[in-house]
Amino acid sequence: MTTHQWTDAELVNQPAAYWTGVAYEALIGFTRARMAEQGFSQPQFWLLRHLSKHDISPDGDGMTVAELREAMRGYLRAEDDLEAEAEILLGRGWLTRDGDGRLWITEPGDEARAGLKEHAPAIREGIHRGIDDADYVTTLRVLQQMIRNTGAEPA
């Protein structure tokens, strides 16, 4: 496959929104494919992280699927079905559900979460290959400024 090498003169007039959309889809696709190779999905990983007191959850308290969906609203994709993903984790014994419908991470689930988290550096390395940290930081700062220029605030 031949990749077009864009010149600076060609790139300067390209719409940033197009390229950020292409980048988003490619990065999510790459990340999810690497996770699937390890036998889990990104939403499953997020569920475990949000329920673990050793990760995102401040107290390890259980949460309903609706509460988890709200907590993840900034990065869930339309096709992400947290109820279905939770059922898979319940079947693996990584989560339990109480009588109020709250999901709780189990000890094996927390061990799995920690093991899954170990794959993140390799995924990051695959995405960042050939990009030095200074260029990466510059890219993010430029994107943040573009966001501010539209009247929004970067998260």
For each residue, the residues with C-beta under 8 A, 3 or more apart:
1:
2:
3:
4:
5:
6: 10 11 14
7: 10 11
8: 11 12
9: 12
10: 6 7 13 14
11: 6 7 8 14
12: 8 9
13: 10
14: 6 10 11 18 19
15: 18 19
16: 19 20 143 146
17: 20 21
18: 14 15 21 22
19: 14 15 16 22 23
20: 16 17 23 24 143
21: 17 18 24 25
22: 18 19 25 26
23: 19 20 26 27
24: 20 21 27 28
25: 21 22 28 29
26: 22 23 29 30
27: 23 24 30 31 127
28: 24 25 31 32 42 77
29: 25 26 32 33
30: 26 27 33 34 123 126 127
31: 27 28 34 35 42 123 127
32: 28 29 35 36 41 42
33: 29 30 36 37
34: 30 31 37 38 119 122 123 126
35: 31 32 38 40 41 42 45 116 119 123
36: 32 33 39 40 41
37: 33 34
38: 34 35 116 119
39: 36
40: 35 36 44 45 112 116
41: 32 35 36 44 45 85 88
42: 28 31 32 35 45 46 80
43: 46 47 76 80 81 82 85
44: 40 41 47 48 85 88 89
45: 35 40 41 42 48 49 113 116 117
46: 42 43 49 50 72 75
47: 43 44 50 51 68 82 85 86 89 95 103
48: 44 45 51 52 55 89 94 95 105 109 110 112 113 116
49: 45 46 52 55 56 57 113 117
50: 46 47 55 56 57 63 68 71 72
51: 47 48 57 60 62 63 68 95 103 104 105 109
52: 48 49 55 56 57 60 105 109 110 113
53: 57 58 59 60
54: 110 113 114
55: 48 49 50 52 113 117
56: 49 50 52
57: 49 50 51 52 53 60 61 63
58: 53
59: 53
60: 51 52 53 57 105
61: 57 102
62: 51 98 102 103 104
63: 50 51 57 67 68 71 102 103
64: 67 68 100 101 102 103
65: 68 69 82 83 86 101 103
66: 69 70
67: 63 64 70 71
68: 47 50 51 63 64 65 71 72 82 86 103
69: 65 66 72 73 76 82
70: 66 67 73
71: 50 63 67 68
72: 46 50 68 69 75 76 82
73: 69 70 76
74: 155
75: 46 72
76: 43 69 72 73 80 82
77: 28 80
78:
79:
80: 42 43 76 77 85
81: 43 84 85
82: 43 47 65 68 69 72 76 85 86
83: 65 86 87
84: 81 87 88
85: 41 43 44 47 80 81 82 88 89
86: 47 65 68 82 83 89 90 95 97 103
87: 83 84 90 91
88: 41 44 84 85 91 92
89: 44 47 48 85 86 92 94 95 109
90: 86 87 93 94 95 96 97 103
91: 87 88
92: 88 89 108 109 112
93: 90 106 108 109
94: 48 89 90 105 106 108 109 112 113
95: 47 48 51 86 89 90 103 104 105 106 109
96: 90 103 104 106
97: 86 90 101 102 103 104
98: 62 101 102 104
99:
100: 64
101: 64 65 97 98
102: 61 62 63 64 97 98
103: 47 51 62 63 64 65 68 86 90 95 96 97
104: 51 62 95 96 97 98
105: 48 51 52 60 94 95 109 110 113
106: 93 94 95 96 109 110
107: 110 111
108: 92 93 94 111 112
109: 48 51 52 89 92 93 94 95 105 106 112 113
110: 48 52 54 105 106 107 113 114
111: 107 108 114 115
112: 40 48 92 94 108 109 115 116
113: 45 48 49 52 54 55 94 105 109 110 116 117
114: 54 110 111 117 118
115: 111 112 118
116: 35 38 40 45 48 112 113 119
117: 45 49 55 113 114 120
118: 114 115 121
119: 34 35 38 116 122 123
120: 117 123 124
121: 118 124 125
122: 34 119 125 126
123: 30 31 34 35 119 120 126 127
124: 120 121 127 128
125: 121 122 128 129
126: 30 34 122 123 129
127: 27 30 31 123 124
128: 124 125 131 136
129: 125 126
130:
131: 128 135 136
132: 135 136
133: 136 137
134: 137 138
135: 131 132 138 139
136: 128 131 132 133 139 140
137: 133 134 140 141
138: 134 135 141 142
139: 135 136 142 143
140: 136 137 143 144
141: 137 138 144 145
142: 138 139 145 146
143: 16 20 139 140 146 147 154
144: 140 141 147 148 154
145: 141 142 148 149
146: 16 142 143 149 150
147: 143 144 150 152 153 154
148: 144 145 151 152 153 154
149: 145 146
150: 146 147
151: 148
152: 147 148
153: 147 148
154: 143 144 147 148
155: 74
